[in-house]
Amino acid sequence: MNINSSLLNIYKKTYHIFIADAFVFFITFLNSILISRYLGPEIRGKLGIIQLWSGIVLTLGFCSFNEYLLISKRKISLKIFNTNIFIFLCFLSFFSLPFYYFILEGKEFEIRKYFYIYTILLIPINYLTQIILAEIQLKGESFKFNIYRSVTPIFCSIGVILLILINKIELIFILSMYFISNLFLLYLMRHSLNENFTLRLTNLNYIFKFYKSFKVIFYNHLSTVLALLSQNIDKILISIYANNQEIGIYFVAYSIASLGFNFISNALGTSLFPEISFLRNTKFLEESLIKLLIVYLIYMAIFYFSIPELIPLVFGDKYYFSINISIWIAFACIFGSLKNLFVKLLKGLSLSKLSSETEIFFTIIFLIIWVYLQNFDKINILFVCAYSLIIANITSLFFVTFRYKHINR
């Protein structure tokens, strides 16, 4: 079977995932437009800091337990097992929160206060939701899975529009809307919640059982953590060293510059990941990425000529400074999205170790360029990030391609 036939067969099996991803991306981007336009760069920067670090806490603390469920192929849920692991992971995440005080020490009290309140409230809800979604995937209920994934962004959009209408578009109300939308999703899942959890606790054997099996997904979780770090290293440094207005400008520039690239790579990654392990074709990834590169270059040309008019029109004149930065970030995203897709599909080929190596290589190159460019006072910190992204993405894409060819020689 040739590559085109393989891709066609995969698309027929997973097109609904692609459509669901497109819908979620569109709604999420609509939320970003509404929030950014009405909050302004400075408050948008505060919101970006809180959401960024909250997402890091949730990803690190969850320990890829949903991947454990999917890899172990547990078709029938063990209610007591899920309950004990859920409580343990929540405790682990709560225990790690004081560490983030030192990272956010230089930030305003308002940011630190909302970060802790928002994260503490979200940890149990997010973990319950992820476990239930993993169980739904295991049962093969793809339609229900995609419907549930769409609930939060839709609810947020409705909530943000209502806040705009009543003139309450403020940081505290935006965070409350995000929290309520996650709580609403959990409410819709209440029947699945009863099927997968029980309030009765037993001894710690279930926790030891999980960590005894954790070695099966260790490289997957390590790859997830490293991917989280590498894909957010620019935003992490910006959130620490830039002021709130610069953070807001950068987040808007990044969101619009990466939108098309990230949608394609994430949708293809989600669609191809379950099926990629069956292809085992050494030329499949290379030829697919070359075709995707051509699509990206065409998209980049359209983006370059349209962005000067698009940002002021969509986000408002306050984000005019985002125009130049977004062009450089979009150029970086051409190679970054290819790299991210490659890395994700390597997991499906049981090459998670290579995925981790690539993310480590990217992070090291980025930090080297970042430190070097910081010596030039005339270069704004936002452009330092953009230039570092370009070099790190290009070199890491060459790195993973070379290593993949070497392994499959």
Sequence and secondary structure as in RCSB ss.txt:
>XXXX:A:sequence
MNINSSLLNIYKKTYHIFIADAFVFFITFLNSILISRYLGPEIRGKLGIIQLWSGIVLTLGFCSFNEYLLISKRK
ISLKIFNTNIFIFLCFLSFFSLPFYYFILEGKEFEIRKYFYIYTILLIPINYLTQIILAEIQLKGESFKFNIYRS
VTPIFCSIGVILLILINKIELIFILSMYFISNLFLLYLMRHSLNENFTLRLTNLNYIFKFYKSFKVIFYNHLSTV
LALLSQNIDKILISIYANNQEIGIYFVAYSIASLGFNFISNALGTSLFPEISFLRNTKFLEESLIKLLIVYLIYM
AIFYFSIPELIPLVFGDKYYFSINISIWIAFACIFGSLKNLFVKLLKGLSLSKLSSETEIFFTIIFLIIWVYLQN
FDKINILFVCAYSLIIANITSLFFVTFRYKHINR
>XXXX:A:secstr
  HHHHHHHHHHHHHHHHHHHHHHHHHHHHHHHHHHHHH HHHHHHHHHHHHHHHHHHHHHHTTHHHHHHHHT  
S  HHHHHHHHHHHHHHHHHHTTHHHHHSTTS HHHHHHHHHHHHHHHHHHHHHHHHHHHHHHTT HHHHHHHHH
HHHHHHHHHHHHHHHTT   HHHHHHHHHHHHHHHHHHTHHHHHHH  S    THHHHHHHHHGGGSHHHHHHHH
HHHHHHHHHHHHHHHHS HHHHHHHHHHHHHHHHHHHHHHHHHHHHHHHHHTTT  TTHHHHHHHHHHHHHHHHH
HHHHHHHHHHHHHHT GGGTTHHHHHHHHHHHHHHHHHHHHHHHHHHHTT HHHHHHHHHHHHHHHHHHHHHHTT
 TTS HHHHHHHHHHHHHHHHHHHHHHHHHHHT 
